[in-house]
Amino acid sequence: MEKKIRITLVKSTIGQKQPVRATVRSLGLGKLHSVVEHSASPAILGMVRAVSHLVETEELD
């Protein structure tokens, strides 16, 4: 069974560069405090690392 992570957008993308905003949108996050759950694949973890200054993550069992 693969691990899942919960990602929450905690800072606004206003003032961020376009690639950062596109990464946040591709994770499925729109408005502030929106939450999504994804499997912890290398692609998703890389995107989370790129926007780590804007999001909070937690592992799910």
PQR file with spaces between the fields and no chain letter, atoms N, CA, C, O and H, PARSE charges and radii, in Angstrom:
ATOM       1  N    MET     1       0.847   -1.181    0.000 -0.4000 1.5000
ATOM       2  CA   MET     1       0.000    0.000    0.000 -0.0000 2.0000
ATOM       3  C    MET     1       0.893    1.245    0.000  0.5500 1.7000
ATOM       4  O    MET     1       1.813    1.362    0.810 -0.5500 1.4000
ATOM       5  N    GLU     2       0.609    2.158   -0.910 -0.4000 1.5000
ATOM       6  CA   GLU     2       1.453    3.344   -0.989 -0.0000 2.0000
ATOM       7  C    GLU     2       1.006    4.400    0.007  0.5500 1.7000
ATOM       8  O    GLU     2      -0.170    4.490    0.361 -0.5500 1.4000
ATOM       9  H    GLU     2      -0.138    2.062   -1.568  0.4000 1.0000
ATOM      10  N    LYS     3       1.970    5.195    0.451 -0.4000 1.5000
ATOM      11  CA   LYS     3       1.684    6.237    1.431 -0.0000 2.0000
ATOM      12  C    LYS     3       0.967    7.393    0.764  0.5500 1.7000
ATOM      13  O    LYS     3       1.099    7.626   -0.438 -0.5500 1.4000
ATOM      14  H    LYS     3       2.925    5.122    0.164  0.4000 1.0000
ATOM      15  N    LYS     4       0.213    8.103    1.565 -0.4000 1.5000
ATOM      16  CA   LYS     4      -0.484    9.292    1.091 -0.0000 2.0000
ATOM      17  C    LYS     4      -0.010   10.476    1.915  0.5500 1.7000
ATOM      18  O    LYS     4       0.404   10.333    3.065 -0.5500 1.4000
ATOM      19  H    LYS     4       0.106    7.914    2.541  0.4000 1.0000
ATOM      20  N    ILE     5      -0.081   11.648    1.296 -0.4000 1.5000
ATOM      21  CA   ILE     5       0.242   12.881    2.007 -0.0000 2.0000
ATOM      22  C    ILE     5      -0.905   13.874    1.836  0.5500 1.7000
ATOM      23  O    ILE     5      -1.575   13.899    0.804 -0.5500 1.4000
ATOM      24  H    ILE     5      -0.417   11.763    0.362  0.4000 1.0000
ATOM      25  N    ARG     6      -1.114   14.682    2.855 -0.4000 1.5000
ATOM      26  CA   ARG     6      -2.114   15.745    2.808 -0.0000 2.0000
ATOM      27  C    ARG     6      -1.353   17.053    2.671  0.5500 1.7000
ATOM      28  O    ARG     6      -0.443   17.337    3.449 -0.5500 1.4000
ATOM      29  H    ARG     6      -0.569   14.661    3.694  0.4000 1.0000
ATOM      30  N    ILE     7      -1.731   17.847    1.677 -0.4000 1.5000
ATOM      31  CA   ILE     7      -1.043   19.099    1.375 -0.0000 2.0000
ATOM      32  C    ILE     7      -2.027   20.244    1.583  0.5500 1.7000
ATOM      33  O    ILE     7      -3.142   20.215    1.063 -0.5500 1.4000
ATOM      34  H    ILE     7      -2.471   17.617    1.044  0.4000 1.0000
ATOM      35  N    THR     8      -1.609   21.255    2.348 -0.4000 1.5000
ATOM      36  CA   THR     8      -2.447   22.414    2.638 -0.0000 2.0000
ATOM      37  C    THR     8      -1.719   23.677    2.191  0.5500 1.7000
ATOM      38  O    THR     8      -0.552   23.879    2.527 -0.5500 1.4000
ATOM      39  H    THR     8      -0.703   21.279    2.770  0.4000 1.0000
ATOM      40  N    LEU     9      -2.408   24.520    1.437 -0.4000 1.5000
ATOM      41  CA   LEU     9      -1.839   25.808    1.007 -0.0000 2.0000
ATOM      42  C    LEU     9      -1.995   26.801    2.155  0.5500 1.7000
ATOM      43  O    LEU     9      -3.115   27.146    2.533 -0.5500 1.4000
ATOM      44  H    LEU     9      -3.356   24.356    1.164  0.4000 1.0000
ATOM      45  N    VAL    10      -0.873   27.260    2.710 -0.4000 1.5000
ATOM      46  CA   VAL    10      -0.930   28.148    3.875 -0.0000 2.0000
ATOM      47  C    VAL    10      -0.450   29.566    3.572  0.5500 1.7000
ATOM      48  O    VAL    10      -0.658   30.465    4.387 -0.5500 1.4000
ATOM      49  H    VAL    10       0.037   26.980    2.404  0.4000 1.0000
ATOM      50  N    LYS    11       0.182   29.787    2.428 -0.4000 1.5000
ATOM      51  CA   LYS    11       0.607   31.134    2.040 -0.0000 2.0000
ATOM      52  C    LYS    11       0.116   31.399    0.621  0.5500 1.7000
ATOM      53  O    LYS    11      -0.013   30.482   -0.190 -0.5500 1.4000
ATOM      54  H    LYS    11       0.351   29.057    1.766  0.4000 1.0000
ATOM      55  N    SER    12      -0.148   32.639    0.345 -0.4000 1.5000
ATOM      56  CA   SER    12      -0.678   33.042   -0.947 -0.0000 2.0000
ATOM      57  C    SER    12       0.382   32.957   -2.042  0.5500 1.7000
ATOM      58  O    SER    12       1.579   33.073   -1.781 -0.5500 1.4000
ATOM      59  H    SER    12      -0.043   33.384    1.004  0.4000 1.0000
ATOM      60  N    THR    13      -0.086   32.751   -3.271 -0.4000 1.5000
ATOM      61  CA   THR    13       0.823   32.722   -4.414 -0.0000 2.0000
ATOM      62  C    THR    13       0.981   34.105   -5.047  0.5500 1.7000
ATOM      63  O    THR    13       1.676   34.252   -6.052 -0.5500 1.4000
ATOM      64  H    THR    13      -1.058   32.657   -3.482  0.4000 1.0000
ATOM      65  N    ILE    14       0.341   35.114   -4.463 -0.4000 1.5000
ATOM      66  CA   ILE    14       0.488   36.473   -4.976 -0.0000 2.0000
ATOM      67  C    ILE    14       1.945   36.894   -4.813  0.5500 1.7000
ATOM      68  O    ILE    14       2.520   36.748   -3.734 -0.5500 1.4000
ATOM      69  H    ILE    14      -0.224   34.995   -3.646  0.4000 1.0000
ATOM      70  N    GLY    15       2.530   37.408   -5.865 -0.4000 1.5000
ATOM      71  CA   GLY    15       3.916   37.842   -5.831 -0.0000 2.0000
ATOM      72  C    GLY    15       4.911   36.752   -6.174  0.5500 1.7000
ATOM      73  O    GLY    15       6.108   37.020   -6.277 -0.5500 1.4000
ATOM      74  H    GLY    15       2.062   37.527   -6.741  0.4000 1.0000
ATOM      75  N    GLN    16       4.436   35.516   -6.353 -0.4000 1.5000
ATOM      76  CA   GLN    16       5.323   34.414   -6.720 -0.0000 2.0000
ATOM      77  C    GLN    16       5.499   34.384   -8.239  0.5500 1.7000
ATOM      78  O    GLN    16       4.673   34.918   -8.979 -0.5500 1.4000
ATOM      79  H    GLN    16       3.463   35.298   -6.269  0.4000 1.0000
ATOM      80  N    LYS    17       6.563   33.767   -8.686 -0.4000 1.5000
ATOM      81  CA   LYS    17       6.795   33.651  -10.120 -0.0000 2.0000
ATOM      82  C    LYS    17       5.842   32.634  -10.735  0.5500 1.7000
ATOM      83  O    LYS    17       5.289   31.781  -10.041 -0.5500 1.4000
ATOM      84  H    LYS    17       7.234   33.333   -8.085  0.4000 1.0000
ATOM      85  N    GLN    18       5.663   32.736  -12.028 -0.4000 1.5000
ATOM      86  CA   GLN    18       4.694   31.905  -12.737 -0.0000 2.0000
ATOM      87  C    GLN    18       4.934   30.399  -12.555  0.5500 1.7000
ATOM      88  O    GLN    18       3.958   29.677  -12.349 -0.5500 1.4000
ATOM      89  H    GLN    18       6.112   33.429  -12.592  0.4000 1.0000
ATOM      90  N    PRO    19       6.165   29.880  -12.616 -0.5600 1.5000
ATOM      91  CA   PRO    19       6.345   28.432  -12.419  0.2800 2.0000
ATOM      92  C    PRO    19       5.909   27.952  -11.032  0.5500 1.7000
ATOM      93  O    PRO    19       5.406   26.837  -10.894 -0.5500 1.4000
ATOM      94  N    VAL    20       6.096   28.773  -10.021 -0.4000 1.5000
ATOM      95  CA   VAL    20       5.658   28.405   -8.666 -0.0000 2.0000
ATOM      96  C    VAL    20       4.140   28.359   -8.613  0.5500 1.7000
ATOM      97  O    VAL    20       3.570   27.429   -8.043 -0.5500 1.4000
ATOM      98  H    VAL    20       6.505   29.678  -10.132  0.4000 1.0000
ATOM      99  N    ARG    21       3.479   29.348   -9.198 -0.4000 1.5000
ATOM     100  CA   ARG    21       2.017   29.378   -9.211 -0.0000 2.0000
ATOM     101  C    ARG    21       1.465   28.201   -9.997  0.5500 1.7000
ATOM     102  O    ARG    21       0.449   27.621   -9.614 -0.5500 1.4000
ATOM     103  H    ARG    21       3.943   30.104   -9.662  0.4000 1.0000
ATOM     104  N    ALA    22       2.121   27.844  -11.090 -0.4000 1.5000
ATOM     105  CA   ALA    22       1.672   26.705  -11.890 -0.0000 2.0000
ATOM     106  C    ALA    22       1.830   25.391  -11.125  0.5500 1.7000
ATOM     107  O    ALA    22       0.991   24.500  -11.251 -0.5500 1.4000
ATOM     108  H    ALA    22       2.946   28.315  -11.402  0.4000 1.0000
ATOM     109  N    THR    23       2.880   25.266  -10.347 -0.4000 1.5000
ATOM     110  CA   THR    23       3.087   24.064   -9.548 -0.0000 2.0000
ATOM     111  C    THR    23       2.004   23.921   -8.490  0.5500 1.7000
ATOM     112  O    THR    23       1.494   22.823   -8.266 -0.5500 1.4000
ATOM     113  H    THR    23       3.562   25.990  -10.245  0.4000 1.0000
ATOM     114  N    VAL    24       1.650   25.021   -7.840 -0.4000 1.5000
ATOM     115  CA   VAL    24       0.592   24.992   -6.832 -0.0000 2.0000
ATOM     116  C    VAL    24      -0.729   24.577   -7.481  0.5500 1.7000
ATOM     117  O    VAL    24      -1.467   23.764   -6.926 -0.5500 1.4000
ATOM     118  H    VAL    24       2.064   25.913   -8.021  0.4000 1.0000
ATOM     119  N    ARG    25      -1.020   25.128   -8.642 -0.4000 1.5000
ATOM     120  CA   ARG    25      -2.267   24.782   -9.342 -0.0000 2.0000
ATOM     121  C    ARG    25      -2.261   23.325   -9.779  0.5500 1.7000
ATOM     122  O    ARG    25      -3.293   22.658   -9.709 -0.5500 1.4000
ATOM     123  H    ARG    25      -0.420   25.788   -9.094  0.4000 1.0000
ATOM     124  N    SER    26      -1.119   22.821  -10.229 -0.4000 1.5000
ATOM     125  CA   SER    26      -1.055   21.438  -10.695 -0.0000 2.0000
ATOM     126  C    SER    26      -1.185   20.440   -9.547  0.5500 1.7000
ATOM     127  O    SER    26      -1.565   19.290   -9.764 -0.5500 1.4000
ATOM     128  H    SER    26      -0.280   23.362  -10.286  0.4000 1.0000
ATOM     129  N    LEU    27      -0.872   20.873   -8.331 -0.4000 1.5000
ATOM     130  CA   LEU    27      -1.112   20.026   -7.162 -0.0000 2.0000
ATOM     131  C    LEU    27      -2.593   19.981   -6.806  0.5500 1.7000
ATOM     132  O    LEU    27      -3.011   19.153   -5.997 -0.5500 1.4000
ATOM     133  H    LEU    27      -0.563   21.807   -8.154  0.4000 1.0000
ATOM     134  N    GLY    28      -3.379   20.854   -7.395 -0.4000 1.5000
ATOM     135  CA   GLY    28      -4.813   20.875   -7.124 -0.0000 2.0000
ATOM     136  C    GLY    28      -5.216   21.877   -6.066  0.5500 1.7000
ATOM     137  O    GLY    28      -6.338   21.843   -5.562 -0.5500 1.4000
ATOM     138  H    GLY    28      -3.039   21.527   -8.052  0.4000 1.0000
ATOM     139  N    LEU    29      -4.295   22.775   -5.727 -0.4000 1.5000
ATOM     140  CA   LEU    29      -4.568   23.782   -4.705 -0.0000 2.0000
ATOM     141  C    LEU    29      -4.977   25.089   -5.372  0.5500 1.7000
ATOM     142  O    LEU    29      -4.323   25.545   -6.310 -0.5500 1.4000
ATOM     143  H    LEU    29      -3.383   22.803   -6.137  0.4000 1.0000
ATOM     144  N    GLY    30      -6.043   25.679   -4.892 -0.4000 1.5000
ATOM     145  CA   GLY    30      -6.507   26.922   -5.479 -0.0000 2.0000
ATOM     146  C    GLY    30      -6.458   28.049   -4.474  0.5500 1.7000
ATOM     147  O    GLY    30      -5.554   28.883   -4.489 -0.5500 1.4000
ATOM     148  H    GLY    30      -6.573   25.308   -4.130  0.4000 1.0000
ATOM     149  N    LYS    31      -7.447   28.058   -3.599 -0.4000 1.5000
ATOM     150  CA   LYS    31      -7.546   29.123   -2.616 -0.0000 2.0000
ATOM     151  C    LYS    31      -6.709   28.814   -1.394  0.5500 1.7000
ATOM     152  O    LYS    31      -6.284   27.679   -1.179 -0.5500 1.4000
ATOM     153  H    LYS    31      -8.182   27.380   -3.586  0.4000 1.0000
ATOM     154  N    LEU    32      -6.484   29.831   -0.610 -0.4000 1.5000
ATOM     155  CA   LEU    32      -5.748   29.704    0.631 -0.0000 2.0000
ATOM     156  C    LEU    32      -6.464   28.709    1.557  0.5500 1.7000
ATOM     157  O    LEU    32      -7.691   28.712    1.645 -0.5500 1.4000
ATOM     158  H    LEU    32      -6.830   30.753   -0.785  0.4000 1.0000
ATOM     159  N    HIS    33      -5.701   27.874    2.232 -0.4000 1.5000
ATOM     160  CA   HIS    33      -6.192   26.846    3.162 -0.0000 2.0000
ATOM     161  C    HIS    33      -6.927   25.710    2.457  0.5500 1.7000
ATOM     162  O    HIS    33      -7.642   24.953    3.112 -0.5500 1.4000
ATOM     163  H    HIS    33      -4.703   27.872    2.161  0.4000 1.0000
ATOM     164  N    SER    34      -6.772   25.571    1.148 -0.4000 1.5000
ATOM     165  CA   SER    34      -7.337   24.417    0.469 -0.0000 2.0000
ATOM     166  C    SER    34      -6.453   23.207    0.748  0.5500 1.7000
ATOM     167  O    SER    34      -5.243   23.335    0.933 -0.5500 1.4000
ATOM     168  H    SER    34      -6.191   26.186    0.616  0.4000 1.0000
ATOM     169  N    VAL    35      -7.080   22.030    0.776 -0.4000 1.5000
ATOM     170  CA   VAL    35      -6.397   20.801    1.167 -0.0000 2.0000
ATOM     171  C    VAL    35      -6.630   19.748    0.098  0.5500 1.7000
ATOM     172  O    VAL    35      -7.749   19.590   -0.389 -0.5500 1.4000
ATOM     173  H    VAL    35      -8.063   21.926    0.626  0.4000 1.0000
ATOM     174  N    VAL    36      -5.570   19.024   -0.272 -0.4000 1.5000
ATOM     175  CA   VAL    36      -5.670   17.894   -1.188 -0.0000 2.0000
ATOM     176  C    VAL    36      -4.873   16.731   -0.619  0.5500 1.7000
ATOM     177  O    VAL    36      -3.961   16.917    0.186 -0.5500 1.4000
ATOM     178  H    VAL    36      -4.660   19.153    0.123  0.4000 1.0000
ATOM     179  N    GLU    37      -5.233   15.529   -1.052 -0.4000 1.5000
ATOM     180  CA   GLU    37      -4.487   14.333   -0.672 -0.0000 2.0000
ATOM     181  C    GLU    37      -3.957   13.683   -1.937  0.5500 1.7000
ATOM     182  O    GLU    37      -4.692   13.511   -2.909 -0.5500 1.4000
ATOM     183  H    GLU    37      -5.974   15.377   -1.706  0.4000 1.0000
ATOM     184  N    HIS    38      -2.684   13.323   -1.924 -0.4000 1.5000
ATOM     185  CA   HIS    38      -2.034   12.681   -3.057 -0.0000 2.0000
ATOM     186  C    HIS    38      -1.235   11.488   -2.557  0.5500 1.7000
ATOM     187  O    HIS    38      -0.873   11.411   -1.383 -0.5500 1.4000
ATOM     188  H    HIS    38      -2.087   13.463   -1.135  0.4000 1.0000
ATOM     189  N    SER    39      -0.966   10.560   -3.469 -0.4000 1.5000
ATOM     190  CA   SER    39      -0.036    9.493   -3.118 -0.0000 2.0000
ATOM     191  C    SER    39       1.371   10.091   -3.091  0.5500 1.7000
ATOM     192  O    SER    39       1.652   11.065   -3.788 -0.5500 1.4000
ATOM     193  H    SER    39      -1.260   10.624   -4.423  0.4000 1.0000
ATOM     194  N    ALA    40       2.243    9.508   -2.290 -0.4000 1.5000
ATOM     195  CA   ALA    40       3.581   10.063   -2.095 -0.0000 2.0000
ATOM     196  C    ALA    40       4.534    9.559   -3.175  0.5500 1.7000
ATOM     197  O    ALA    40       5.527    8.898   -2.872 -0.5500 1.4000
ATOM     198  H    ALA    40       2.016    8.716   -1.723  0.4000 1.0000
ATOM     199  N    SER    41       4.235    9.869   -4.423 -0.4000 1.5000
ATOM     200  CA   SER    41       5.095    9.464   -5.530 -0.0000 2.0000
ATOM     201  C    SER    41       6.252   10.454   -5.667  0.5500 1.7000
ATOM     202  O    SER    41       6.157   11.578   -5.172 -0.5500 1.4000
ATOM     203  H    SER    41       3.429   10.406   -4.670  0.4000 1.0000
ATOM     204  N    PRO    42       7.331   10.063   -6.321 -0.5600 1.5000
ATOM     205  CA   PRO    42       8.468   10.977   -6.482  0.2800 2.0000
ATOM     206  C    PRO    42       8.094   12.280   -7.189  0.5500 1.7000
ATOM     207  O    PRO    42       8.638   13.334   -6.860 -0.5500 1.4000
ATOM     208  N    ALA    43       7.182   12.224   -8.149 -0.4000 1.5000
ATOM     209  CA   ALA    43       6.782   13.435   -8.868 -0.0000 2.0000
ATOM     210  C    ALA    43       6.061   14.412   -7.940  0.5500 1.7000
ATOM     211  O    ALA    43       6.340   15.611   -7.953 -0.5500 1.4000
ATOM     212  H    ALA    43       6.741   11.367   -8.416  0.4000 1.0000
ATOM     213  N    ILE    44       5.143   13.896   -7.146 -0.4000 1.5000
ATOM     214  CA   ILE    44       4.397   14.747   -6.216 -0.0000 2.0000
ATOM     215  C    ILE    44       5.332   15.307   -5.148  0.5500 1.7000
ATOM     216  O    ILE    44       5.244   16.486   -4.806 -0.5500 1.4000
ATOM     217  H    ILE    44       4.917   12.922   -7.136  0.4000 1.0000
ATOM     218  N    LEU    45       6.221   14.475   -4.623 -0.4000 1.5000
ATOM     219  CA   LEU    45       7.156   14.948   -3.597 -0.0000 2.0000
ATOM     220  C    LEU    45       8.089   16.021   -4.135  0.5500 1.7000
ATOM     221  O    LEU    45       8.462   16.938   -3.404 -0.5500 1.4000
ATOM     222  H    LEU    45       6.292   13.517   -4.901  0.4000 1.0000
ATOM     223  N    GLY    46       8.468   15.920   -5.392 -0.4000 1.5000
ATOM     224  CA   GLY    46       9.303   16.949   -6.008 -0.0000 2.0000
ATOM     225  C    GLY    46       8.567   18.264   -6.156  0.5500 1.7000
ATOM     226  O    GLY    46       9.138   19.330   -5.931 -0.5500 1.4000
ATOM     227  H    GLY    46       8.166   15.175   -5.986  0.4000 1.0000
ATOM     228  N    MET    47       7.287   18.191   -6.537 -0.4000 1.5000
ATOM     229  CA   MET    47       6.499   19.419   -6.645 -0.0000 2.0000
ATOM     230  C    MET    47       6.299   20.052   -5.277  0.5500 1.7000
ATOM     231  O    MET    47       6.357   21.274   -5.146 -0.5500 1.4000
ATOM     232  H    MET    47       6.822   17.325   -6.720  0.4000 1.0000
ATOM     233  N    VAL    48       6.062   19.231   -4.254 -0.4000 1.5000
ATOM     234  CA   VAL    48       5.896   19.758   -2.898 -0.0000 2.0000
ATOM     235  C    VAL    48       7.181   20.424   -2.430  0.5500 1.7000
ATOM     236  O    VAL    48       7.134   21.477   -1.794 -0.5500 1.4000
ATOM     237  H    VAL    48       6.015   18.238   -4.360  0.4000 1.0000
ATOM     238  N    ARG    49       8.318   19.830   -2.734 -0.4000 1.5000
ATOM     239  CA   ARG    49       9.599   20.413   -2.339 -0.0000 2.0000
ATOM     240  C    ARG    49       9.808   21.767   -3.017  0.5500 1.7000
ATOM     241  O    ARG    49      10.391   22.672   -2.421 -0.5500 1.4000
ATOM     242  H    ARG    49       8.355   18.974   -3.251  0.4000 1.0000
ATOM     243  N    ALA    50       9.337   21.910   -4.256 -0.4000 1.5000
ATOM     244  CA   ALA    50       9.527   23.161   -4.994 -0.0000 2.0000
ATOM     245  C    ALA    50       8.693   24.301   -4.408  0.5500 1.7000
ATOM     246  O    ALA    50       9.062   25.469   -4.537 -0.5500 1.4000
ATOM     247  H    ALA    50       8.864   21.175   -4.740  0.4000 1.0000
ATOM     248  N    VAL    51       7.577   23.970   -3.768 -0.4000 1.5000
ATOM     249  CA   VAL    51       6.708   25.005   -3.203 -0.0000 2.0000
ATOM     250  C    VAL    51       6.590   24.856   -1.690  0.5500 1.7000
ATOM     251  O    VAL    51       5.580   25.240   -1.101 -0.5500 1.4000
ATOM     252  H    VAL    51       7.277   23.021   -3.664  0.4000 1.0000
ATOM     253  N    SER    52       7.619   24.301   -1.065 -0.4000 1.5000
ATOM     254  CA   SER    52       7.565   24.018    0.372 -0.0000 2.0000
ATOM     255  C    SER    52       7.398   25.276    1.219  0.5500 1.7000
ATOM     256  O    SER    52       6.931   25.195    2.356 -0.5500 1.4000
ATOM     257  H    SER    52       8.440   23.989   -1.544  0.4000 1.0000
ATOM     258  N    HIS    53       7.769   26.425    0.686 -0.4000 1.5000
ATOM     259  CA   HIS    53       7.621   27.677    1.431 -0.0000 2.0000
ATOM     260  C    HIS    53       6.176   28.174    1.448  0.5500 1.7000
ATOM     261  O    HIS    53       5.860   29.131    2.155 -0.5500 1.4000
ATOM     262  H    HIS    53       8.148   26.490   -0.237  0.4000 1.0000
ATOM     263  N    LEU    54       5.294   27.528    0.672 -0.4000 1.5000
ATOM     264  CA   LEU    54       3.891   27.936    0.608 -0.0000 2.0000
ATOM     265  C    LEU    54       2.929   26.911    1.183  0.5500 1.7000
ATOM     266  O    LEU    54       1.773   27.236    1.450 -0.5500 1.4000
ATOM     267  H    LEU    54       5.551   26.750    0.098  0.4000 1.0000
ATOM     268  N    VAL    55       3.384   25.677    1.380 -0.4000 1.5000
ATOM     269  CA   VAL    55       2.482   24.606    1.787 -0.0000 2.0000
ATOM     270  C    VAL    55       2.955   23.928    3.071  0.5500 1.7000
ATOM     271  O    VAL    55       4.121   24.023    3.455 -0.5500 1.4000
ATOM     272  H    VAL    55       4.324   25.412    1.163  0.4000 1.0000
ATOM     273  N    GLU    56       2.020   23.246    3.719 -0.4000 1.5000
ATOM     274  CA   GLU    56       2.326   22.358    4.831 -0.0000 2.0000
ATOM     275  C    GLU    56       1.888   20.963    4.422  0.5500 1.7000
ATOM     276  O    GLU    56       0.865   20.793    3.758 -0.5500 1.4000
ATOM     277  H    GLU    56       1.073   23.168    3.408  0.4000 1.0000
ATOM     278  N    THR    57       2.671   19.964    4.824 -0.4000 1.5000
ATOM     279  CA   THR    57       2.339   18.580    4.477 -0.0000 2.0000
ATOM     280  C    THR    57       2.294   17.730    5.735  0.5500 1.7000
ATOM     281  O    THR    57       2.932   18.029    6.745 -0.5500 1.4000
ATOM     282  H    THR    57       3.501   20.102    5.364  0.4000 1.0000
ATOM     283  N    GLU    58       1.516   16.660    5.639 -0.4000 1.5000
ATOM     284  CA   GLU    58       1.516   15.666    6.704 -0.0000 2.0000
ATOM     285  C    GLU    58       1.272   14.303    6.080  0.5500 1.7000
ATOM     286  O    GLU    58       0.522   14.172    5.112 -0.5500 1.4000
ATOM     287  H    GLU    58       0.998   16.416    4.819  0.4000 1.0000
ATOM     288  N    GLU    59       1.919   13.287    6.649 -0.4000 1.5000
ATOM     289  CA   GLU    59       1.752   11.928    6.156 -0.0000 2.0000
ATOM     290  C    GLU    59       0.487   11.328    6.725  0.5500 1.7000
ATOM     291  O    GLU    59       0.117   11.578    7.872 -0.5500 1.4000
ATOM     292  H    GLU    59       2.528   13.393    7.435  0.4000 1.0000
ATOM     293  N    LEU    60      -0.172   10.529    5.897 -0.4000 1.5000
ATOM     294  CA   LEU    60      -1.373    9.820    6.334 -0.0000 2.0000
ATOM     295  C    LEU    60      -1.062    8.332    6.381  0.5500 1.7000
ATOM     296  O    LEU    60      -0.218    7.847    5.629 -0.5500 1.4000
ATOM     297  H    LEU    60       0.128   10.326    4.965  0.4000 1.0000
ATOM     298  N    ASP    61      -1.728    7.623    7.245 -0.4000 1.5000
ATOM     299  CA   ASP    61      -1.507    6.176    7.350 -0.0000 2.0000
ATOM     300  C    ASP    61      -2.372    5.406    6.373  0.5500 1.7000
ATOM     301  O    ASP    61      -2.311    4.178    6.329 -0.5500 1.4000
ATOM     302  H    ASP    61      -2.414    8.018    7.856  0.4000 1.0000
